[in-house]
């Protein structure tokens, strides 16, 4: 969805978004229950950075509950049997407390699919269908969906919000810093529905990831890598660009309480699909050591990618990278790819 880039305003509230052709906005960020996101800082590119929380829904047995409902146009598909929705998104509330009981419908409505059986597309891939939800939908469940109104977050509010989530819900809340309304080349700085579906899949196929070494390609904000690290041994969270990788590293640090509880390690590294070799320049903070490269080649058995299919040249480069990795990795691997149909 195209919108005008954000600009800092002298007043606390920003104007309602307008549409323009040179930027894109994930509908995960476009609609929130309390109608706004809170800005916490500017990144190295001068772009506003916002903080959202994603709640893991657990039942009394310690497993994730079903219940992330579909919303927005299109659908999402992946290559494996459909997970039940488990990862929901919320934006910070107006006070220092996190809002309870309301979430953005960000993911796939799979409860009905589980009863009816998996729906596969013509290639045999899992096809998770979600129906549009709008404020005018008489059958919509939950709060109406309205456009975001970002506001400036003061330093005092930032400290209050930043410290509250981990203390109150250390094992079921993921905090993610992200941007909104980015140019196409910066879409990795937003959270997309495909990453939420991939996170759901990981949570409901925990035994598949238990103790494994995982490589995520085009990890963006790192949400799926963080979820994977709650069960995996090591997760290589990769993308390209120092500014994006720095944001990803901040998110890993924000959620270290989750990964530490599962014993997983997340290593943020640059992996450029347009390059044949991994970056080993020690001057670059996200370069690969020889030890990491050896561990990657010796132990990786799962490859992940979510919402990375939006440019033909990059798609070709991704599959060339997958082919190259298949010849470099010592073990047979499973690749799990999630993409929203548009």
N, C-alpha and C positions, 0 to 999 in steps of 0.2 A: 504494500500500500504506500502511495507516494505522498509525502508531506514536506512542508517547508522546514529547513534546518532550524534547530533551536538557537536562540541567541539570548544572552543574559539581558534581563530587563531591570530597570531601576526599581520596579515595584515587585512585591513578593510573588505575585501570580504571573504566569506566562499566558499569552493569548492562546485561545483554542487553536488546534492545529489546522492548517490549510494545506491544500494539495498542490504539489509541484512535481515535475518529472525527474529531477536529478537526485532524489533521495528515496529510501525505502524504509518502511517501518513494520516490524513484526507485530502481528495482532496479539501476541502474548503481552506486549507492552501497550497496545492501543486501548485495551479495555481492562479496567480494574474495578473491583467492587466499590471502593470508596473514592473513585473518580480522579485519582491523582497518583503520581510518583513523586518521590523526594530526591532532590539532587544532593549528592554528598561532596563532590569535588569536580575539578576539571582534570582531564588526562593530559598526557604530554602533547597531544595534538590540539589542545584547547577545546575539546568536546566535553559537554556536560556528562557526568557519570552519575547514574542512579543506582539505588540499592533496592532490590526486591528479595522477598523470601519465598522459598519453595518448601512446602510442608510434606513430609513423608507420612502417609497415613498407615498407622500400625494398629493391628488388633491386639487382643489380650494375650495371644500366643506369641507375640513378637514378630508376626508376619505382616506384610502389607495388606491393607484392605483394598477391595475394588471400589471404584466410584469416581474416577475423573471423567467428567462428562465432556462430550464433544461440543465444539463451538466454532463458528467461522466457516467460510466456504471451503470446498475441496475436501481432501482426505489425506491420510498418511499411510504409507505402507512400508513394510520391512520384510526381511527374508525368512523370518522365523515364525513359529506359531504365536498367536496374538497374546500379549500380556494383558492382565486386567489393569485399569488405570490406577496409579498409585502415587503419582507426584503432582501436586497441585500448586498453583502459584498465587501468592498474595502480595499486595503492596503494603508498605508500612502505614500505620494508621495516623490519625492526626495527633494523638497523644503519645506518651512513651510506651504504651502497651501495644503488643501485636493484636490485630483484630482476630476474633475467634469465630469459627463456624462459617466463614464465607471465603470463597476462593474463586479465582479466575478459572473458567472452564478451559483449561489448556492441556490438551492431550486427546485421547480418543475414547469414545463411548463404546466399551467392549463388553459390557455386561450382557447385552442382548446377543452379541456375536458368540459369546461362550455358550449360551444356551442353544443357539442355532448352528453352531459349528463354524470353523474358520472359513472366511471368505478369501479366495485366492484369485489373483488376476490371471490374464492369459499366459503369463510366463511361470505361473506357479508360486508367485510371491504373495505373502500375506497382505491383504488389503483391509485396512482398518477404516471403516467409513464413519464419518461424523456429520451430523446434520447442522445446518446453520442455526445460530441463535441470535435473536435480535430483540430489542426492547419492545417491538410490535408483535413478537411471536406469542400468541395466547397460550401455547403449550409449553413455553419455556419454564424450566425449573431453576429456582435460585434468583438472585438479584438481577435486575435488568443490566444490560451491557451499555455503558456510556463511554464517551471519549475521555481520554486522559487529560488532566489539567496539571502539568508539572509545576511545582513550586520550589522556591529556593529553601534549602534546609540550613538553619543556623548551626553554628558550631556546638551550642549547648544541646540542641535537638539531636545532632549527629552523635554525640557521645552517649546520649540517653538511649537512642535507638540501637546503636552499635553494640552496647553492652547488654541489652535486655534479652535478646533472643537466645543466646547461648545459655544464660543462667536459667531461663524458664523452660526451655525446650532443647536441651543439648543434643538429643538423639533423634529428633524428628524435624528439624528445621535446617534447610540449606540457605545461606545468604549469598546472593550473587550480585556483584557489581556489573553493570552493563551500560551501554549507551543506547540512545533512541534516535530514530530518524537519521540514519547514516547514509553516506554515499555507498554505492554498490560494493566498492572495494573494501569497505569496513563492516560488511554485514555480519562478520564473525563476532563483532562486539555486542550483538544483540542475542537474546534467547529466542529460539525458534521452536515450533511445535514438534519438529522431528527429534530434537534432543530430549524433550519431555517423554515422547513415546519410547525412545531408546532407554532412558532412565527407568521407565516402568518395566521394560523388558528385563533389564538387569536385576531389578528388585524381585521379579517373579521367576527368574531362572538363576537364583543365587548359587545353586550347586554347580552350574556350568562355569561360573566365574571363581569359585572358591579356590584360593591359593594359586591362581593363574597369573601369568604375565600378559598384560593387555596393552595394545597400542591403539590410541585413538588418533585418527587423521582428521585435520580440520576441526580441532576441538573447540575453537571459539572461546567462550567464557569458561569452559571447563566443567559444566554441570554434569555431563554424563561421566566424565572421568572421575569426578568426586564420588558419584554414586558407585561406580565400579570399584573404587578403592575401599569401599566399606566391606568388600568381600575378597577382592583380588589381592595377590601378594605385591605386585608392582604394576603401576599404570604409567605408561609413557604418554603424556598429554601433549600433543604436537599441533603446531600451526606455524604461520609465518608472519614476521613483523614484530619488532621489539616492543612497540606500544601495546599491541594485542596480547603478546605473551606476558608482558608485565601485568596487565589486567588479570589474565588467567592466573598468574602466580599469586596475586592478591586474593583471588577467590579461593585458591587452594589453602592459603594461610587462614582466611576467614573461617574455613570449615575443617581445620586440622583436628578439631575435637571429634568429628565424625570419622575421619579416616584413621585416626589414632586408635579409636575404640575397636575398629575392625582389624587393626594391624597392618593396613595397607600403606604403601608409599606411592606418592604421585610425583613424577619428575616432569617438569615442564621443559620441553625441548623444541627447537625449530626443526621443522621438516618441510622443505620446499618441494612440491611435486614437480616443479620445472627444473630441478637440479638432480643429477644422477647420484651425487654423493651427499652424505650428511655433513653439516657444518661442524668442524672440529677446531675452529679458531678459539683459543682460550680467552681472547679479548672480548668475545661475545658472550654475554651472561647466560644465554640459553643454548650454548653449543654442546656437543656430545663428547664425553670422554671415551677413551678406548674401552674402559671397563663397562660403560653403559652400552656401547655398541656390541660388545661381546655378549652381555646379558640379553640384549634385545634379540640378537640372532640365535642364541642358544635356548632361550626359554619362552619366547612369545608364542602363544597358541590362539589368541583371539585378536582380531582386527575390528575396530569400530569406526563408523563414520555416520554423522547425522546432519541432514539438511545442507549438503555440500554440492548439490546438483543444480546450479543456476547459470552456468556459463559453459558453452560447448568445449572451449579450449581447456578449461580447468577440469572438466569431466574427463576428457581424453587423458590429461596429465595424471589424474587420480588413478585411472585404471592402468596406466603404464607403471605408476608407482606400486600399485597392488601386485602387478605381474613381477616387477623387480623384487619386491619383498618375498614373494612366493619362492623365488630361486635362492634368496639369501637366508631365509629362516630355516633352522634345522628341523623343526617339527611341522607336521601338517597343521594347518590353521583353519579356523572358521571365521568368515567375514560377515559381519552383521551391519547392514546399511539401512538407514531410515531416511525417507524423503517425503515431503508433502507434495501432493499432486496439485498443480495449479493450472 
